[in-house]
């Protein structure tokens, strides 16, 4: 999962011209999501289900964090 995130962030910065702050913010958000998914036993993106993403949104709401 980490490799895909690194490649996405590199693409975001280089190809899309996103600012460093935007790339950092995306990185933080994606790593938070990855940590949550790993805690649910997901080891790669292909194992992630809609229920995992709904649970993540619920987790963010409980923490009063924006999705």
HUSULQUI-V311366 format. One record per residue. N is the residue number from 1. RES is the residue in three letters. PHI is phi in whole degrees, 0 to 359 (999 if undefined). BURIAL is + if it has 24 or more other ideal C-beta (glycine too) atoms within 12 Angstrom, else -. Layout:
n->(N/N)
res->(RES/RES)
phi->(PHI/PHI)
burial->(BURIAL/BURIAL)
//
This chain:
n->(1/2/3/4/5/6/7/8/9/10/11/12/13/14/15/16/17/18/19/20/21/22/23/24/25/26/27/28/29/30/31/32/33/34/35/36/37/38/39/40/41/42/43/44/45/46/47/48/49/50/51/52/53/54/55/56/57/58/59/60/61/62/63/64/65/66/67)
res->(UNK/UNK/UNK/UNK/UNK/UNK/UNK/UNK/UNK/UNK/UNK/UNK/UNK/UNK/UNK/UNK/UNK/UNK/UNK/UNK/UNK/UNK/UNK/UNK/UNK/UNK/UNK/UNK/UNK/UNK/UNK/UNK/UNK/UNK/UNK/UNK/UNK/UNK/UNK/UNK/UNK/UNK/UNK/UNK/UNK/UNK/UNK/UNK/UNK/UNK/UNK/UNK/UNK/UNK/UNK/UNK/UNK/UNK/UNK/UNK/UNK/UNK/UNK/UNK/UNK/UNK/UNK)
phi->(999/298/299/296/295/301/295/297/295/297/299/302/287/278/278/263/70/293/292/302/295/295/298/298/296/300/300/301/297/292/289/296/299/300/301/298/296/298/296/264/87/272/251/211/297/291/268/280/247/304/297/295/291/296/296/295/298/296/302/297/296/298/274/57/250/283/288)
burial->(-/-/-/-/+/-/-/+/+/-/-/+/-/-/-/-/-/-/-/-/-/-/+/-/-/+/+/-/-/+/-/-/+/+/-/+/+/-/-/-/-/-/-/-/-/-/-/-/-/-/-/-/-/-/-/+/-/-/-/-/-/-/-/-/-/-/-)
//
